[in-house]
Amino acid sequence: MTQPVRVDIVSDVVCPWCLIGWRQLARASQETGVPVEVHWHPFELNPDMPPEGENLRDHVARKYGSTPAQSSGARARIVEMGAALGFDFAYGPETRMRNTFLAHQLIDWAETQGMAHETKQALFESFFTRGEDVSDLETLVAVAGRVGLDPAAARGALERGERAALVREKQAFWTERGISGVPAMIFDRRRMVPGAQGEETFAAILRRQAAAAAV
């Protein structure tokens, strides 16, 4: 039996390429028959995002200098790629970027319950498909409930901020190691691959890692 390849994924829940990269990796795992053991790690694309968030078009123009046409074209490409991977990116004219520090705390807490992966996927859906505010406590409690976690326990953990310091430590760990953009995927703690590289590339990496582990 092929041993799983460990993949540490540094990402943010409002990063479309993080979702696309994960889906490409999952497809590659299915195609090759090489299982993956995924560990999610926090990264904030916009750590200074205010509580009210920012309109996506304005955000992209301010941060990247994109014109409205360029921004629209990029979103259309993401929607198309998502659909091919079985995911609905429901971008709208009022889509807003959000602060994700509290969302990362929920994922970190969910990890103690063995549910980090499910929570991460639910947060991707919450933001990109449902258009929900993933900085909002009530939204996060509802997400916890949707994946089968105890909503009251999730609320308590978030209100107390019991995972806040640990999430900050984890973010610093990766930024101190040169991670400045996401997704960043680290295979078997040795090889870092940036971005959504595509199913073929991920399949080749998985085959290589599996072969090396079998020697």
C-alpha positions in Angstrom: 0.0 0.0 0.0 1.3 3.4 -1.0 2.2 5.5 2.1 0.5 9.0 2.2 2.6 12.0 1.2 2.5 14.7 3.9 1.5 18.0 2.4 1.6 21.2 4.6 -0.5 23.9 2.9 0.0 27.5 4.0 -3.1 29.4 2.9 -5.9 31.9 3.6 -9.6 31.2 3.4 -10.2 34.2 1.1 -7.5 33.1 -1.4 -9.1 31.6 -4.5 -5.9 30.1 -5.7 -5.5 28.3 -2.4 -8.9 26.6 -3.0 -8.0 25.9 -6.7 -4.5 24.6 -5.7 -6.0 22.2 -3.1 -8.6 20.9 -5.6 -5.9 20.3 -8.2 -3.8 18.4 -5.6 -6.8 16.3 -4.6 -7.5 15.4 -8.3 -3.8 14.5 -8.7 -4.0 12.3 -5.6 -7.0 10.5 -7.0 -5.4 10.2 -10.5 -2.1 8.7 -9.2 -3.5 6.7 -6.4 -1.0 8.4 -4.1 -2.8 9.5 -0.9 -2.1 12.8 0.8 -2.0 13.7 4.4 -2.9 17.4 4.5 -2.1 19.8 7.2 -3.5 23.4 6.9 -1.5 26.4 8.2 -2.6 30.0 8.7 -1.7 32.9 6.5 -3.4 36.3 6.3 -3.4 38.0 2.9 -4.7 41.2 4.5 -3.8 41.2 8.2 -4.7 45.0 8.4 -8.1 44.6 6.8 -10.6 46.6 8.9 -13.7 45.0 10.4 -16.0 46.3 7.7 -13.9 44.7 5.0 -13.4 46.1 1.5 -15.2 45.8 -1.8 -13.3 43.2 -3.9 -12.9 45.5 -7.0 -11.6 48.4 -4.9 -9.3 46.0 -3.0 -7.8 44.5 -6.2 -7.3 48.0 -7.7 -5.7 49.4 -4.6 -3.5 46.4 -3.8 -2.5 45.2 -7.3 -3.2 48.2 -9.5 -5.6 46.2 -11.7 -8.1 47.9 -14.0 -11.7 47.0 -13.7 -11.4 45.0 -17.0 -8.4 43.1 -15.7 -10.1 42.4 -12.4 -13.2 41.1 -14.2 -11.1 39.0 -16.5 -9.2 37.4 -13.6 -12.5 36.6 -11.7 -13.9 35.0 -14.8 -10.8 32.8 -15.1 -11.1 31.8 -11.5 -14.8 31.0 -11.9 -14.0 28.9 -15.0 -11.2 27.0 -13.2 -13.3 26.4 -10.1 -16.2 25.0 -12.2 -13.8 22.6 -13.9 -12.8 21.4 -10.4 -16.4 21.1 -9.1 -16.5 24.4 -7.1 -18.8 27.4 -7.4 -17.1 30.7 -7.2 -20.1 33.0 -6.8 -18.5 36.4 -7.2 -20.9 39.3 -7.1 -20.7 43.1 -7.5 -20.7 43.5 -3.7 -18.2 40.7 -2.8 -16.0 42.0 0.0 -12.6 40.9 1.2 -12.6 40.2 4.9 -10.2 39.9 7.8 -9.5 36.2 8.4 -7.8 36.1 11.8 -10.8 34.8 13.6 -11.5 32.2 10.9 -8.0 30.9 11.3 -8.6 30.6 15.0 -11.7 28.4 14.2 -9.6 26.1 12.0 -7.0 25.8 14.7 -9.6 25.0 17.3 -11.2 22.5 14.9 -7.9 20.8 14.5 -8.1 19.8 18.2 -11.3 18.1 17.3 -9.8 16.3 14.3 -11.8 18.5 11.9 -9.4 21.1 10.5 -9.7 19.9 6.9 -13.5 19.9 7.0 -13.7 23.3 8.6 -11.2 24.7 6.0 -13.4 23.5 3.2 -16.5 24.8 4.8 -14.9 28.2 5.1 -13.9 28.3 1.5 -17.6 27.5 0.6 -18.8 30.1 3.1 -16.8 32.9 1.6 -16.7 32.1 -2.1 -20.0 30.3 -2.7 -22.3 31.6 0.0 -20.8 35.1 0.1 -20.7 35.1 3.9 -18.6 37.3 6.2 -15.9 35.0 7.5 -14.8 37.6 10.0 -18.2 37.5 11.7 -18.5 35.4 14.9 -22.0 34.2 14.1 -21.0 33.1 10.6 -18.1 31.1 12.1 -20.2 29.5 14.7 -22.7 28.4 12.0 -19.8 27.0 9.9 -18.7 25.0 12.9 -22.2 23.6 13.2 -22.4 22.7 9.5 -19.3 20.4 9.7 -20.6 18.7 12.9 -18.7 20.6 15.5 -20.3 21.8 18.7 -21.4 25.4 17.9 -21.5 26.4 21.6 -17.9 25.1 22.1 -16.7 26.9 19.0 -18.3 30.1 20.1 -16.6 29.9 23.5 -13.2 29.2 22.1 -13.5 32.1 19.7 -14.9 34.5 22.3 -12.1 33.6 24.7 -9.5 33.9 22.0 -7.9 30.8 23.3 -6.2 30.0 19.9 -5.2 33.6 19.0 -1.7 33.5 20.3 -1.0 30.1 18.8 -2.3 31.2 15.4 0.0 34.2 15.5 2.9 31.9 16.3 2.1 29.7 13.4 1.8 32.6 11.0 5.2 33.9 12.2 6.7 30.4 11.8 6.0 30.4 8.0 6.7 34.0 7.3 10.0 33.7 9.0 10.8 30.8 6.6 10.2 33.0 3.6 6.5 32.4 2.8 5.2 35.7 1.5 2.4 34.4 -0.8 -0.1 31.6 -0.8 -0.8 28.8 -1.5 2.5 27.4 -0.5 2.6 23.6 -0.4 5.4 21.8 1.4 5.8 18.1 0.4 7.1 15.7 3.0 8.6 18.7 4.9 11.2 19.1 2.3 10.0 20.5 -1.0 8.0 23.8 -1.2 5.9 24.4 -4.2 4.3 27.8 -4.6 0.9 28.5 -6.2 -1.7 26.4 -7.9 0.6 24.5 -10.3 -2.0 22.3 -12.0 -3.0 18.6 -11.7 -0.2 17.3 -14.0 2.5 19.0 -12.0 1.1 17.9 -8.7 0.7 14.3 -10.0 4.3 14.3 -11.0 5.4 15.5 -7.6 3.3 12.9 -5.8 4.7 10.1 -7.9 8.2 11.4 -7.2 7.6 11.7 -3.5 6.0 8.2 -3.3 8.9 6.6 -5.2 11.4 8.3 -2.9 9.6 7.0 0.1 9.6 3.5 -1.2 13.4 3.3 -1.7 
